[in-house]
Amino acid sequence: MFEKIDAIPWKVLILIGVVLLAIGLLVGIKFINFILVFAGFFLIFTGVQNRKK
């Protein structure tokens, strides 16, 4: 799973992460949206890590 994520360019990862975060925060905080926000943070973090490589 992580190998596939590493293959995606970091700019795209951060962009997708920001979009997921925005959707999760706009809709309101429920359990599913919490997962969206968490996934968004995870993608942004992974993108930043990939950029540093």
mmJSON file of the N, C-alpha and C atoms, coordinates in Angstrom:
{"data_MODEL":{"atom_site":{
"group_PDB":["ATOM","ATOM","ATOM","ATOM","ATOM","ATOM","ATOM","ATOM","ATOM","ATOM","ATOM","ATOM","ATOM","ATOM","ATOM","ATOM","ATOM","ATOM","ATOM","ATOM","ATOM","ATOM","ATOM","ATOM","ATOM","ATOM","ATOM","ATOM","ATOM","ATOM","ATOM","ATOM","ATOM","ATOM","ATOM","ATOM","ATOM","ATOM","ATOM","ATOM","ATOM","ATOM","ATOM","ATOM","ATOM","ATOM","ATOM","ATOM","ATOM","ATOM","ATOM","ATOM","ATOM","ATOM","ATOM","ATOM","ATOM","ATOM","ATOM","ATOM","ATOM","ATOM","ATOM","ATOM","ATOM","ATOM","ATOM","ATOM","ATOM","ATOM","ATOM","ATOM","ATOM","ATOM","ATOM","ATOM","ATOM","ATOM","ATOM","ATOM","ATOM","ATOM","ATOM","ATOM","ATOM","ATOM","ATOM","ATOM","ATOM","ATOM","ATOM","ATOM","ATOM","ATOM","ATOM","ATOM","ATOM","ATOM","ATOM","ATOM","ATOM","ATOM","ATOM","ATOM","ATOM","ATOM","ATOM","ATOM","ATOM","ATOM","ATOM","ATOM","ATOM","ATOM","ATOM","ATOM","ATOM","ATOM","ATOM","ATOM","ATOM","ATOM","ATOM","ATOM","ATOM","ATOM","ATOM","ATOM","ATOM","ATOM","ATOM","ATOM","ATOM","ATOM","ATOM","ATOM","ATOM","ATOM","ATOM","ATOM","ATOM","ATOM","ATOM","ATOM","ATOM","ATOM","ATOM","ATOM","ATOM","ATOM","ATOM","ATOM","ATOM","ATOM","ATOM","ATOM","ATOM","ATOM","ATOM"],
"id":[1,2,3,4,5,6,7,8,9,10,11,12,13,14,15,16,17,18,19,20,21,22,23,24,25,26,27,28,29,30,31,32,33,34,35,36,37,38,39,40,41,42,43,44,45,46,47,48,49,50,51,52,53,54,55,56,57,58,59,60,61,62,63,64,65,66,67,68,69,70,71,72,73,74,75,76,77,78,79,80,81,82,83,84,85,86,87,88,89,90,91,92,93,94,95,96,97,98,99,100,101,102,103,104,105,106,107,108,109,110,111,112,113,114,115,116,117,118,119,120,121,122,123,124,125,126,127,128,129,130,131,132,133,134,135,136,137,138,139,140,141,142,143,144,145,146,147,148,149,150,151,152,153,154,155,156,157,158,159],
"type_symbol":["N","C","C","N","C","C","N","C","C","N","C","C","N","C","C","N","C","C","N","C","C","N","C","C","N","C","C","N","C","C","N","C","C","N","C","C","N","C","C","N","C","C","N","C","C","N","C","C","N","C","C","N","C","C","N","C","C","N","C","C","N","C","C","N","C","C","N","C","C","N","C","C","N","C","C","N","C","C","N","C","C","N","C","C","N","C","C","N","C","C","N","C","C","N","C","C","N","C","C","N","C","C","N","C","C","N","C","C","N","C","C","N","C","C","N","C","C","N","C","C","N","C","C","N","C","C","N","C","C","N","C","C","N","C","C","N","C","C","N","C","C","N","C","C","N","C","C","N","C","C","N","C","C","N","C","C","N","C","C"],
"label_atom_id":["N","CA","C","N","CA","C","N","CA","C","N","CA","C","N","CA","C","N","CA","C","N","CA","C","N","CA","C","N","CA","C","N","CA","C","N","CA","C","N","CA","C","N","CA","C","N","CA","C","N","CA","C","N","CA","C","N","CA","C","N","CA","C","N","CA","C","N","CA","C","N","CA","C","N","CA","C","N","CA","C","N","CA","C","N","CA","C","N","CA","C","N","CA","C","N","CA","C","N","CA","C","N","CA","C","N","CA","C","N","CA","C","N","CA","C","N","CA","C","N","CA","C","N","CA","C","N","CA","C","N","CA","C","N","CA","C","N","CA","C","N","CA","C","N","CA","C","N","CA","C","N","CA","C","N","CA","C","N","CA","C","N","CA","C","N","CA","C","N","CA","C","N","CA","C","N","CA","C","N","CA","C","N","CA","C"],
"label_alt_id":[null,null,null,null,null,null,null,null,null,null,null,null,null,null,null,null,null,null,null,null,null,null,null,null,null,null,null,null,null,null,null,null,null,null,null,null,null,null,null,null,null,null,null,null,null,null,null,null,null,null,null,null,null,null,null,null,null,null,null,null,null,null,null,null,null,null,null,null,null,null,null,null,null,null,null,null,null,null,null,null,null,null,null,null,null,null,null,null,null,null,null,null,null,null,null,null,null,null,null,null,null,null,null,null,null,null,null,null,null,null,null,null,null,null,null,null,null,null,null,null,null,null,null,null,null,null,null,null,null,null,null,null,null,null,null,null,null,null,null,null,null,null,null,null,null,null,null,null,null,null,null,null,null,null,null,null,null,null,null],
"label_comp_id":["MET","MET","MET","PHE","PHE","PHE","GLU","GLU","GLU","LYS","LYS","LYS","ILE","ILE","ILE","ASP","ASP","ASP","ALA","ALA","ALA","ILE","ILE","ILE","PRO","PRO","PRO","TRP","TRP","TRP","LYS","LYS","LYS","VAL","VAL","VAL","LEU","LEU","LEU","ILE","ILE","ILE","LEU","LEU","LEU","ILE","ILE","ILE","GLY","GLY","GLY","VAL","VAL","VAL","VAL","VAL","VAL","LEU","LEU","LEU","LEU","LEU","LEU","ALA","ALA","ALA","ILE","ILE","ILE","GLY","GLY","GLY","LEU","LEU","LEU","LEU","LEU","LEU","VAL","VAL","VAL","GLY","GLY","GLY","ILE","ILE","ILE","LYS","LYS","LYS","PHE","PHE","PHE","ILE","ILE","ILE","ASN","ASN","ASN","PHE","PHE","PHE","ILE","ILE","ILE","LEU","LEU","LEU","VAL","VAL","VAL","PHE","PHE","PHE","ALA","ALA","ALA","GLY","GLY","GLY","PHE","PHE","PHE","PHE","PHE","PHE","LEU","LEU","LEU","ILE","ILE","ILE","PHE","PHE","PHE","THR","THR","THR","GLY","GLY","GLY","VAL","VAL","VAL","GLN","GLN","GLN","ASN","ASN","ASN","ARG","ARG","ARG","LYS","LYS","LYS","LYS","LYS","LYS"],
"label_asym_id":["A","A","A","A","A","A","A","A","A","A","A","A","A","A","A","A","A","A","A","A","A","A","A","A","A","A","A","A","A","A","A","A","A","A","A","A","A","A","A","A","A","A","A","A","A","A","A","A","A","A","A","A","A","A","A","A","A","A","A","A","A","A","A","A","A","A","A","A","A","A","A","A","A","A","A","A","A","A","A","A","A","A","A","A","A","A","A","A","A","A","A","A","A","A","A","A","A","A","A","A","A","A","A","A","A","A","A","A","A","A","A","A","A","A","A","A","A","A","A","A","A","A","A","A","A","A","A","A","A","A","A","A","A","A","A","A","A","A","A","A","A","A","A","A","A","A","A","A","A","A","A","A","A","A","A","A","A","A","A"],
"label_entity_id":["1","1","1","1","1","1","1","1","1","1","1","1","1","1","1","1","1","1","1","1","1","1","1","1","1","1","1","1","1","1","1","1","1","1","1","1","1","1","1","1","1","1","1","1","1","1","1","1","1","1","1","1","1","1","1","1","1","1","1","1","1","1","1","1","1","1","1","1","1","1","1","1","1","1","1","1","1","1","1","1","1","1","1","1","1","1","1","1","1","1","1","1","1","1","1","1","1","1","1","1","1","1","1","1","1","1","1","1","1","1","1","1","1","1","1","1","1","1","1","1","1","1","1","1","1","1","1","1","1","1","1","1","1","1","1","1","1","1","1","1","1","1","1","1","1","1","1","1","1","1","1","1","1","1","1","1","1","1","1"],
"label_seq_id":[1,1,1,2,2,2,3,3,3,4,4,4,5,5,5,6,6,6,7,7,7,8,8,8,9,9,9,10,10,10,11,11,11,12,12,12,13,13,13,14,14,14,15,15,15,16,16,16,17,17,17,18,18,18,19,19,19,20,20,20,21,21,21,22,22,22,23,23,23,24,24,24,25,25,25,26,26,26,27,27,27,28,28,28,29,29,29,30,30,30,31,31,31,32,32,32,33,33,33,34,34,34,35,35,35,36,36,36,37,37,37,38,38,38,39,39,39,40,40,40,41,41,41,42,42,42,43,43,43,44,44,44,45,45,45,46,46,46,47,47,47,48,48,48,49,49,49,50,50,50,51,51,51,52,52,52,53,53,53],
"pdbx_PDB_ins_code":[null,null,null,null,null,null,null,null,null,null,null,null,null,null,null,null,null,null,null,null,null,null,null,null,null,null,null,null,null,null,null,null,null,null,null,null,null,null,null,null,null,null,null,null,null,null,null,null,null,null,null,null,null,null,null,null,null,null,null,null,null,null,null,null,null,null,null,null,null,null,null,null,null,null,null,null,null,null,null,null,null,null,null,null,null,null,null,null,null,null,null,null,null,null,null,null,null,null,null,null,null,null,null,null,null,null,null,null,null,null,null,null,null,null,null,null,null,null,null,null,null,null,null,null,null,null,null,null,null,null,null,null,null,null,null,null,null,null,null,null,null,null,null,null,null,null,null,null,null,null,null,null,null,null,null,null,null,null,null],
"Cartn_x":[0.837,0.0,0.873,1.878,2.711,3.561,3.912,4.699,3.9,2.595,1.739,1.638,1.525,1.426,2.73,3.87,5.166,5.359,4.661,4.812,4.108,3.147,2.403,3.271,3.337,4.119,3.624,4.553,4.185,3.221,3.312,2.381,0.951,0.761,-0.574,-1.078,-0.197,-0.582,-1.076,-0.32,-0.69,-2.009,-2.185,-3.422,-4.624,-4.513,-5.61,-5.88,-4.804,-4.952,-5.715,-5.385,-6.065,-7.537,-7.829,-9.223,-10.007,-9.441,-10.12,-10.357,-9.35,-9.459,-10.583,-10.623,-11.641,-13.037,-13.211,-14.52,-14.923,-13.99,-14.284,-14.679,-14.011,-14.301,-15.562,-15.839,-17.012,-18.308,-18.307,-19.54,-19.911,-18.915,-19.189,-18.5,-18.311,-17.544,-18.473,-18.446,-19.096,-18.027,-18.376,-17.343,-16.702,-17.53,-16.997,-16.115,-16.539,-15.758,-14.455,-14.469,-13.238,-12.231,-12.728,-11.854,-11.303,-12.155,-11.703,-10.608,-10.818,-9.829,-8.524,-8.646,-7.45,-6.701,-7.445,-6.822,-6.148,-6.79,-6.207,-4.889,-4.878,-3.635,-2.559,-2.963,-2.006,-1.379,-2.214,-1.698,-0.777,-1.143,-0.287,1.048,0.998,2.225,3.107,2.482,3.234,3.836,3.076,3.581,4.784,4.727,5.855,7.068,6.847,7.947,8.582,7.756,8.274,9.055,8.627,9.313,10.732,10.9,12.21,13.203,12.683,13.576,14.452],
"Cartn_y":[-1.203,0.0,1.254,1.298,2.494,2.682,1.574,1.692,2.437,2.136,2.812,4.301,4.632,6.041,6.763,6.104,6.728,7.006,6.252,6.435,7.707,8.211,9.419,10.646,11.61,12.836,13.554,14.158,14.764,15.927,16.681,17.806,17.303,16.182,15.6,15.097,14.463,13.967,15.102,16.2,17.335,17.94,18.03,18.579,17.73,16.408,15.511,15.613,15.692,15.818,17.069,18.186,19.456,19.371,18.753,18.605,17.747,16.616,15.744,16.479,17.226,17.982,19.008,19.731,20.763,20.148,19.036,18.374,17.927,17.298,16.813,17.929,19.081,20.191,20.947,21.031,21.777,21.059,19.728,18.974,18.928,19.028,18.96,17.747,17.744,16.673,15.52,14.481,13.218,12.154,10.895,9.855,9.716,9.701,9.543,10.737,11.926,13.124,13.124,12.546,12.421,11.576,10.504,9.653,10.465,11.282,12.128,13.086,13.74,14.695,13.97,12.8,12.023,11.615,11.155,10.762,11.969,13.129,14.35,14.697,14.674,14.946,13.931,12.652,11.59,11.823,12.193,12.421,13.63,14.699,15.892,15.543,14.816,14.424,13.559,12.583,11.702,12.501,13.459,14.3,15.112,15.665,16.448,15.541,14.332,13.383,13.024,12.791,12.436,13.589,14.816,15.984,16.078,15.686,15.799,14.756,13.676,12.606,13.102],
"Cartn_z":[0.0,0.0,0.0,0.855,0.946,-0.298,-0.978,-2.206,-3.266,-3.342,-4.325,-4.006,-2.721,-2.325,-2.651,-2.438,-2.715,-4.197,-5.062,-6.506,-6.987,-6.195,-6.579,-6.279,-7.213,-6.957,-5.699,-4.96,-3.674,-3.828,-4.934,-5.124,-5.231,-5.934,-6.079,-4.729,-3.954,-2.625,-1.737,-1.717,-0.869,-1.35,-2.675,-3.239,-2.835,-3.0,-2.623,-1.12,-0.331,1.115,1.51,0.861,1.16,0.776,-0.373,-0.817,0.179,0.586,1.557,2.87,3.301,4.543,4.45,3.324,3.128,3.119,2.402,2.354,3.762,4.469,5.818,6.767,6.661,7.573,7.17,5.855,5.397,5.742,5.603,5.814,7.29,8.162,9.593,10.172,11.465,12.083,12.485,11.685,12.03,11.864,12.091,12.077,10.697,9.641,8.281,7.926,8.32,8.026,8.814,9.998,10.775,10.005,9.362,8.54,7.37,6.734,5.614,6.066,7.195,7.707,8.04,8.665,9.004,7.739,6.72,5.446,4.802,4.889,4.333,5.006,6.332,7.063,6.703,6.592,6.271,4.901,3.909,2.551,2.508,3.22,3.251,3.904,5.018,5.715,4.816,4.13,3.231,2.086,1.556,0.471,0.904,2.11,2.627,2.828,3.339,3.53,2.187,1.157,-0.17,-0.773,-0.497,-1.046,-0.486,0.768,1.419,0.914,0.292,-0.19,-1.324],
"occupancy":[1.0,1.0,1.0,1.0,1.0,1.0,1.0,1.0,1.0,1.0,1.0,1.0,1.0,1.0,1.0,1.0,1.0,1.0,1.0,1.0,1.0,1.0,1.0,1.0,1.0,1.0,1.0,1.0,1.0,1.0,1.0,1.0,1.0,1.0,1.0,1.0,1.0,1.0,1.0,1.0,1.0,1.0,1.0,1.0,1.0,1.0,1.0,1.0,1.0,1.0,1.0,1.0,1.0,1.0,1.0,1.0,1.0,1.0,1.0,1.0,1.0,1.0,1.0,1.0,1.0,1.0,1.0,1.0,1.0,1.0,1.0,1.0,1.0,1.0,1.0,1.0,1.0,1.0,1.0,1.0,1.0,1.0,1.0,1.0,1.0,1.0,1.0,1.0,1.0,1.0,1.0,1.0,1.0,1.0,1.0,1.0,1.0,1.0,1.0,1.0,1.0,1.0,1.0,1.0,1.0,1.0,1.0,1.0,1.0,1.0,1.0,1.0,1.0,1.0,1.0,1.0,1.0,1.0,1.0,1.0,1.0,1.0,1.0,1.0,1.0,1.0,1.0,1.0,1.0,1.0,1.0,1.0,1.0,1.0,1.0,1.0,1.0,1.0,1.0,1.0,1.0,1.0,1.0,1.0,1.0,1.0,1.0,1.0,1.0,1.0,1.0,1.0,1.0,1.0,1.0,1.0,1.0,1.0,1.0],
"B_iso_or_equiv":[0.0,0.0,0.0,0.0,0.0,0.0,0.0,0.0,0.0,0.0,0.0,0.0,0.0,0.0,0.0,0.0,0.0,0.0,0.0,0.0,0.0,0.0,0.0,0.0,0.0,0.0,0.0,0.0,0.0,0.0,0.0,0.0,0.0,0.0,0.0,0.0,0.0,0.0,0.0,0.0,0.0,0.0,0.0,0.0,0.0,0.0,0.0,0.0,0.0,0.0,0.0,0.0,0.0,0.0,0.0,0.0,0.0,0.0,0.0,0.0,0.0,0.0,0.0,0.0,0.0,0.0,0.0,0.0,0.0,0.0,0.0,0.0,0.0,0.0,0.0,0.0,0.0,0.0,0.0,0.0,0.0,0.0,0.0,0.0,0.0,0.0,0.0,0.0,0.0,0.0,0.0,0.0,0.0,0.0,0.0,0.0,0.0,0.0,0.0,0.0,0.0,0.0,0.0,0.0,0.0,0.0,0.0,0.0,0.0,0.0,0.0,0.0,0.0,0.0,0.0,0.0,0.0,0.0,0.0,0.0,0.0,0.0,0.0,0.0,0.0,0.0,0.0,0.0,0.0,0.0,0.0,0.0,0.0,0.0,0.0,0.0,0.0,0.0,0.0,0.0,0.0,0.0,0.0,0.0,0.0,0.0,0.0,0.0,0.0,0.0,0.0,0.0,0.0,0.0,0.0,0.0,0.0,0.0,0.0],
"pdbx_formal_charge":[null,null,null,null,null,null,null,null,null,null,null,null,null,null,null,null,null,null,null,null,null,null,null,null,null,null,null,null,null,null,null,null,null,null,null,null,null,null,null,null,null,null,null,null,null,null,null,null,null,null,null,null,null,null,null,null,null,null,null,null,null,null,null,null,null,null,null,null,null,null,null,null,null,null,null,null,null,null,null,null,null,null,null,null,null,null,null,null,null,null,null,null,null,null,null,null,null,null,null,null,null,null,null,null,null,null,null,null,null,null,null,null,null,null,null,null,null,null,null,null,null,null,null,null,null,null,null,null,null,null,null,null,null,null,null,null,null,null,null,null,null,null,null,null,null,null,null,null,null,null,null,null,null,null,null,null,null,null,null],
"auth_seq_id":[1,1,1,2,2,2,3,3,3,4,4,4,5,5,5,6,6,6,7,7,7,8,8,8,9,9,9,10,10,10,11,11,11,12,12,12,13,13,13,14,14,14,15,15,15,16,16,16,17,17,17,18,18,18,19,19,19,20,20,20,21,21,21,22,22,22,23,23,23,24,24,24,25,25,25,26,26,26,27,27,27,28,28,28,29,29,29,30,30,30,31,31,31,32,32,32,33,33,33,34,34,34,35,35,35,36,36,36,37,37,37,38,38,38,39,39,39,40,40,40,41,41,41,42,42,42,43,43,43,44,44,44,45,45,45,46,46,46,47,47,47,48,48,48,49,49,49,50,50,50,51,51,51,52,52,52,53,53,53],
"auth_comp_id":["MET","MET","MET","PHE","PHE","PHE","GLU","GLU","GLU","LYS","LYS","LYS","ILE","ILE","ILE","ASP","ASP","ASP","ALA","ALA","ALA","ILE","ILE","ILE","PRO","PRO","PRO","TRP","TRP","TRP","LYS","LYS","LYS","VAL","VAL","VAL","LEU","LEU","LEU","ILE","ILE","ILE","LEU","LEU","LEU","ILE","ILE","ILE","GLY","GLY","GLY","VAL","VAL","VAL","VAL","VAL","VAL","LEU","LEU","LEU","LEU","LEU","LEU","ALA","ALA","ALA","ILE","ILE","ILE","GLY","GLY","GLY","LEU","LEU","LEU","LEU","LEU","LEU","VAL","VAL","VAL","GLY","GLY","GLY","ILE","ILE","ILE","LYS","LYS","LYS","PHE","PHE","PHE","ILE","ILE","ILE","ASN","ASN","ASN","PHE","PHE","PHE","ILE","ILE","ILE","LEU","LEU","LEU","VAL","VAL","VAL","PHE","PHE","PHE","ALA","ALA","ALA","GLY","GLY","GLY","PHE","PHE","PHE","PHE","PHE","PHE","LEU","LEU","LEU","ILE","ILE","ILE","PHE","PHE","PHE","THR","THR","THR","GLY","GLY","GLY","VAL","VAL","VAL","GLN","GLN","GLN","ASN","ASN","ASN","ARG","ARG","ARG","LYS","LYS","LYS","LYS","LYS","LYS"],
"auth_asym_id":["A","A","A","A","A","A","A","A","A","A","A","A","A","A","A","A","A","A","A","A","A","A","A","A","A","A","A","A","A","A","A","A","A","A","A","A","A","A","A","A","A","A","A","A","A","A","A","A","A","A","A","A","A","A","A","A","A","A","A","A","A","A","A","A","A","A","A","A","A","A","A","A","A","A","A","A","A","A","A","A","A","A","A","A","A","A","A","A","A","A","A","A","A","A","A","A","A","A","A","A","A","A","A","A","A","A","A","A","A","A","A","A","A","A","A","A","A","A","A","A","A","A","A","A","A","A","A","A","A","A","A","A","A","A","A","A","A","A","A","A","A","A","A","A","A","A","A","A","A","A","A","A","A","A","A","A","A","A","A"],
"auth_atom_id":["N","CA","C","N","CA","C","N","CA","C","N","CA","C","N","CA","C","N","CA","C","N","CA","C","N","CA","C","N","CA","C","N","CA","C","N","CA","C","N","CA","C","N","CA","C","N","CA","C","N","CA","C","N","CA","C","N","CA","C","N","CA","C","N","CA","C","N","CA","C","N","CA","C","N","CA","C","N","CA","C","N","CA","C","N","CA","C","N","CA","C","N","CA","C","N","CA","C","N","CA","C","N","CA","C","N","CA","C","N","CA","C","N","CA","C","N","CA","C","N","CA","C","N","CA","C","N","CA","C","N","CA","C","N","CA","C","N","CA","C","N","CA","C","N","CA","C","N","CA","C","N","CA","C","N","CA","C","N","CA","C","N","CA","C","N","CA","C","N","CA","C","N","CA","C","N","CA","C","N","CA","C","N","CA","C"],
"pdbx_PDB_model_num":[1,1,1,1,1,1,1,1,1,1,1,1,1,1,1,1,1,1,1,1,1,1,1,1,1,1,1,1,1,1,1,1,1,1,1,1,1,1,1,1,1,1,1,1,1,1,1,1,1,1,1,1,1,1,1,1,1,1,1,1,1,1,1,1,1,1,1,1,1,1,1,1,1,1,1,1,1,1,1,1,1,1,1,1,1,1,1,1,1,1,1,1,1,1,1,1,1,1,1,1,1,1,1,1,1,1,1,1,1,1,1,1,1,1,1,1,1,1,1,1,1,1,1,1,1,1,1,1,1,1,1,1,1,1,1,1,1,1,1,1,1,1,1,1,1,1,1,1,1,1,1,1,1,1,1,1,1,1,1]
}}}
